[in-house]
Amino acid sequence: MSGQRYSEQFKRDAARLVTEESYSINAAAESVGVTHTTLSRWVDRYGDEADQSKRKFASKDDELAILREENRRLRMEREILKKATAFFAKDQ
């Protein structure tokens, strides 16, 4: 066990790769650099939050906050994909 600590937000974002983006547990775990067992625990813990973006919004401010969070998450995913692409390009 590495003893690495991850923020709650990181764990939520990693779980969302599985619950919202349809990544497999193994693919998402590899993308974020954790074991599939660790990510499985995070999905169990944070997976119910996946419906957050599908709720009706109480106000424009709520909608804006959720969209900003989604934007941040998508940027993170894009960075992960860039790094994965560079990693696999080195092997060829």
PyMOL CGO cylinders between C-alpha atoms (Angstrom):
from pymol import cmd
from pymol.cgo import CYLINDER

trace = [
    CYLINDER, 0.00, 0.00, 0.00, 1.51, 3.32, -1.03, 0.3, 1, 1, 1, 1, 1, 1,
    CYLINDER, 1.51, 3.32, -1.03, -0.15, 5.49, 1.60, 0.3, 1, 1, 1, 1, 1, 1,
    CYLINDER, -0.15, 5.49, 1.60, -1.03, 8.04, -1.08, 0.3, 1, 1, 1, 1, 1, 1,
    CYLINDER, -1.03, 8.04, -1.08, -3.84, 10.36, 0.00, 0.3, 1, 1, 1, 1, 1, 1,
    CYLINDER, -3.84, 10.36, 0.00, -6.30, 11.78, -2.49, 0.3, 1, 1, 1, 1, 1, 1,
    CYLINDER, -6.30, 11.78, -2.49, -8.70, 14.67, -2.02, 0.3, 1, 1, 1, 1, 1, 1,
    CYLINDER, -8.70, 14.67, -2.02, -12.42, 13.98, -1.76, 0.3, 1, 1, 1, 1, 1, 1,
    CYLINDER, -12.42, 13.98, -1.76, -12.93, 15.87, -5.03, 0.3, 1, 1, 1, 1, 1, 1,
    CYLINDER, -12.93, 15.87, -5.03, -10.36, 13.71, -6.81, 0.3, 1, 1, 1, 1, 1, 1,
    CYLINDER, -10.36, 13.71, -6.81, -12.16, 10.59, -5.58, 0.3, 1, 1, 1, 1, 1, 1,
    CYLINDER, -12.16, 10.59, -5.58, -15.54, 11.92, -6.73, 0.3, 1, 1, 1, 1, 1, 1,
    CYLINDER, -15.54, 11.92, -6.73, -14.15, 12.83, -10.14, 0.3, 1, 1, 1, 1, 1, 1,
    CYLINDER, -14.15, 12.83, -10.14, -12.55, 9.42, -10.55, 0.3, 1, 1, 1, 1, 1, 1,
    CYLINDER, -12.55, 9.42, -10.55, -15.82, 7.72, -9.58, 0.3, 1, 1, 1, 1, 1, 1,
    CYLINDER, -15.82, 7.72, -9.58, -17.69, 9.85, -12.12, 0.3, 1, 1, 1, 1, 1, 1,
    CYLINDER, -17.69, 9.85, -12.12, -15.51, 8.47, -14.90, 0.3, 1, 1, 1, 1, 1, 1,
    CYLINDER, -15.51, 8.47, -14.90, -17.20, 5.13, -14.21, 0.3, 1, 1, 1, 1, 1, 1,
    CYLINDER, -17.20, 5.13, -14.21, -20.71, 6.27, -13.29, 0.3, 1, 1, 1, 1, 1, 1,
    CYLINDER, -20.71, 6.27, -13.29, -21.20, 9.04, -15.85, 0.3, 1, 1, 1, 1, 1, 1,
    CYLINDER, -21.20, 9.04, -15.85, -18.64, 8.52, -18.59, 0.3, 1, 1, 1, 1, 1, 1,
    CYLINDER, -18.64, 8.52, -18.59, -19.05, 4.75, -18.90, 0.3, 1, 1, 1, 1, 1, 1,
    CYLINDER, -19.05, 4.75, -18.90, -15.38, 3.95, -18.36, 0.3, 1, 1, 1, 1, 1, 1,
    CYLINDER, -15.38, 3.95, -18.36, -14.68, 0.45, -17.09, 0.3, 1, 1, 1, 1, 1, 1,
    CYLINDER, -14.68, 0.45, -17.09, -13.32, 0.30, -13.55, 0.3, 1, 1, 1, 1, 1, 1,
    CYLINDER, -13.32, 0.30, -13.55, -9.96, -0.93, -14.86, 0.3, 1, 1, 1, 1, 1, 1,
    CYLINDER, -9.96, -0.93, -14.86, -9.66, 1.74, -17.57, 0.3, 1, 1, 1, 1, 1, 1,
    CYLINDER, -9.66, 1.74, -17.57, -10.62, 4.56, -15.21, 0.3, 1, 1, 1, 1, 1, 1,
    CYLINDER, -10.62, 4.56, -15.21, -8.29, 3.26, -12.49, 0.3, 1, 1, 1, 1, 1, 1,
    CYLINDER, -8.29, 3.26, -12.49, -5.40, 3.16, -14.93, 0.3, 1, 1, 1, 1, 1, 1,
    CYLINDER, -5.40, 3.16, -14.93, -6.24, 6.66, -16.18, 0.3, 1, 1, 1, 1, 1, 1,
    CYLINDER, -6.24, 6.66, -16.18, -6.10, 8.21, -12.73, 0.3, 1, 1, 1, 1, 1, 1,
    CYLINDER, -6.10, 8.21, -12.73, -3.27, 6.03, -11.41, 0.3, 1, 1, 1, 1, 1, 1,
    CYLINDER, -3.27, 6.03, -11.41, -4.98, 3.97, -8.71, 0.3, 1, 1, 1, 1, 1, 1,
    CYLINDER, -4.98, 3.97, -8.71, -5.78, 0.29, -8.33, 0.3, 1, 1, 1, 1, 1, 1,
    CYLINDER, -5.78, 0.29, -8.33, -9.12, -1.07, -9.50, 0.3, 1, 1, 1, 1, 1, 1,
    CYLINDER, -9.12, -1.07, -9.50, -9.90, -2.04, -5.89, 0.3, 1, 1, 1, 1, 1, 1,
    CYLINDER, -9.90, -2.04, -5.89, -9.42, 1.54, -4.71, 0.3, 1, 1, 1, 1, 1, 1,
    CYLINDER, -9.42, 1.54, -4.71, -11.55, 2.95, -7.49, 0.3, 1, 1, 1, 1, 1, 1,
    CYLINDER, -11.55, 2.95, -7.49, -14.26, 0.36, -6.84, 0.3, 1, 1, 1, 1, 1, 1,
    CYLINDER, -14.26, 0.36, -6.84, -14.49, 1.60, -3.25, 0.3, 1, 1, 1, 1, 1, 1,
    CYLINDER, -14.49, 1.60, -3.25, -14.73, 5.19, -4.46, 0.3, 1, 1, 1, 1, 1, 1,
    CYLINDER, -14.73, 5.19, -4.46, -17.50, 4.27, -6.91, 0.3, 1, 1, 1, 1, 1, 1,
    CYLINDER, -17.50, 4.27, -6.91, -19.41, 2.55, -4.10, 0.3, 1, 1, 1, 1, 1, 1,
    CYLINDER, -19.41, 2.55, -4.10, -18.99, 5.61, -1.89, 0.3, 1, 1, 1, 1, 1, 1,
    CYLINDER, -18.99, 5.61, -1.89, -19.55, 8.42, -4.41, 0.3, 1, 1, 1, 1, 1, 1,
    CYLINDER, -19.55, 8.42, -4.41, -21.50, 6.74, -7.20, 0.3, 1, 1, 1, 1, 1, 1,
    CYLINDER, -21.50, 6.74, -7.20, -24.87, 7.98, -5.95, 0.3, 1, 1, 1, 1, 1, 1,
    CYLINDER, -24.87, 7.98, -5.95, -23.71, 11.53, -6.65, 0.3, 1, 1, 1, 1, 1, 1,
    CYLINDER, -23.71, 11.53, -6.65, -23.80, 10.78, -10.39, 0.3, 1, 1, 1, 1, 1, 1,
    CYLINDER, -23.80, 10.78, -10.39, -27.41, 11.92, -10.56, 0.3, 1, 1, 1, 1, 1, 1,
    CYLINDER, -27.41, 11.92, -10.56, -26.43, 15.39, -9.36, 0.3, 1, 1, 1, 1, 1, 1,
    CYLINDER, -26.43, 15.39, -9.36, -26.06, 16.77, -12.87, 0.3, 1, 1, 1, 1, 1, 1,
    CYLINDER, -26.06, 16.77, -12.87, -29.42, 15.33, -13.93, 0.3, 1, 1, 1, 1, 1, 1,
    CYLINDER, -29.42, 15.33, -13.93, -31.46, 17.19, -11.30, 0.3, 1, 1, 1, 1, 1, 1,
    CYLINDER, -31.46, 17.19, -11.30, -33.68, 20.11, -12.01, 0.3, 1, 1, 1, 1, 1, 1,
    CYLINDER, -33.68, 20.11, -12.01, -32.06, 23.35, -10.99, 0.3, 1, 1, 1, 1, 1, 1,
    CYLINDER, -32.06, 23.35, -10.99, -33.58, 25.50, -8.26, 0.3, 1, 1, 1, 1, 1, 1,
    CYLINDER, -33.58, 25.50, -8.26, -32.03, 28.66, -9.70, 0.3, 1, 1, 1, 1, 1, 1,
    CYLINDER, -32.03, 28.66, -9.70, -29.75, 29.93, -12.41, 0.3, 1, 1, 1, 1, 1, 1,
    CYLINDER, -29.75, 29.93, -12.41, -26.98, 30.23, -9.81, 0.3, 1, 1, 1, 1, 1, 1,
    CYLINDER, -26.98, 30.23, -9.81, -27.32, 26.53, -8.98, 0.3, 1, 1, 1, 1, 1, 1,
    CYLINDER, -27.32, 26.53, -8.98, -27.22, 25.63, -12.66, 0.3, 1, 1, 1, 1, 1, 1,
    CYLINDER, -27.22, 25.63, -12.66, -24.16, 27.83, -13.19, 0.3, 1, 1, 1, 1, 1, 1,
    CYLINDER, -24.16, 27.83, -13.19, -22.33, 26.26, -10.25, 0.3, 1, 1, 1, 1, 1, 1,
    CYLINDER, -22.33, 26.26, -10.25, -23.04, 22.75, -11.51, 0.3, 1, 1, 1, 1, 1, 1,
    CYLINDER, -23.04, 22.75, -11.51, -22.00, 23.63, -15.05, 0.3, 1, 1, 1, 1, 1, 1,
    CYLINDER, -22.00, 23.63, -15.05, -18.76, 25.17, -13.79, 0.3, 1, 1, 1, 1, 1, 1,
    CYLINDER, -18.76, 25.17, -13.79, -18.02, 22.01, -11.83, 0.3, 1, 1, 1, 1, 1, 1,
    CYLINDER, -18.02, 22.01, -11.83, -18.74, 19.90, -14.91, 0.3, 1, 1, 1, 1, 1, 1,
    CYLINDER, -18.74, 19.90, -14.91, -16.45, 22.13, -16.95, 0.3, 1, 1, 1, 1, 1, 1,
    CYLINDER, -16.45, 22.13, -16.95, -13.67, 21.66, -14.39, 0.3, 1, 1, 1, 1, 1, 1,
    CYLINDER, -13.67, 21.66, -14.39, -14.18, 17.89, -14.45, 0.3, 1, 1, 1, 1, 1, 1,
    CYLINDER, -14.18, 17.89, -14.45, -14.11, 17.76, -18.24, 0.3, 1, 1, 1, 1, 1, 1,
    CYLINDER, -14.11, 17.76, -18.24, -10.88, 19.75, -18.30, 0.3, 1, 1, 1, 1, 1, 1,
    CYLINDER, -10.88, 19.75, -18.30, -9.36, 17.25, -15.85, 0.3, 1, 1, 1, 1, 1, 1,
    CYLINDER, -9.36, 17.25, -15.85, -10.47, 14.35, -18.05, 0.3, 1, 1, 1, 1, 1, 1,
    CYLINDER, -10.47, 14.35, -18.05, -8.96, 16.04, -21.09, 0.3, 1, 1, 1, 1, 1, 1,
    CYLINDER, -8.96, 16.04, -21.09, -5.64, 16.40, -19.28, 0.3, 1, 1, 1, 1, 1, 1,
    CYLINDER, -5.64, 16.40, -19.28, -5.72, 12.74, -18.29, 0.3, 1, 1, 1, 1, 1, 1,
    CYLINDER, -5.72, 12.74, -18.29, -6.33, 11.75, -21.90, 0.3, 1, 1, 1, 1, 1, 1,
    CYLINDER, -6.33, 11.75, -21.90, -3.47, 13.98, -23.10, 0.3, 1, 1, 1, 1, 1, 1,
    CYLINDER, -3.47, 13.98, -23.10, -1.11, 12.33, -20.63, 0.3, 1, 1, 1, 1, 1, 1,
    CYLINDER, -1.11, 12.33, -20.63, -2.31, 8.86, -21.59, 0.3, 1, 1, 1, 1, 1, 1,
    CYLINDER, -2.31, 8.86, -21.59, -1.80, 9.65, -25.27, 0.3, 1, 1, 1, 1, 1, 1,
    CYLINDER, -1.80, 9.65, -25.27, 1.74, 10.88, -24.63, 0.3, 1, 1, 1, 1, 1, 1,
    CYLINDER, 1.74, 10.88, -24.63, 2.50, 7.83, -22.50, 0.3, 1, 1, 1, 1, 1, 1,
    CYLINDER, 2.50, 7.83, -22.50, 1.32, 5.36, -25.13, 0.3, 1, 1, 1, 1, 1, 1,
    CYLINDER, 1.32, 5.36, -25.13, 3.01, 7.30, -27.93, 0.3, 1, 1, 1, 1, 1, 1,
    CYLINDER, 3.01, 7.30, -27.93, 6.38, 6.80, -26.17, 0.3, 1, 1, 1, 1, 1, 1,
    CYLINDER, 6.38, 6.80, -26.17, 5.95, 3.03, -26.31, 0.3, 1, 1, 1, 1, 1, 1,
    CYLINDER, 5.95, 3.03, -26.31, 5.65, 2.95, -30.08, 0.3, 1, 1, 1, 1, 1, 1,
]
cmd.load_cgo(trace, "trace")
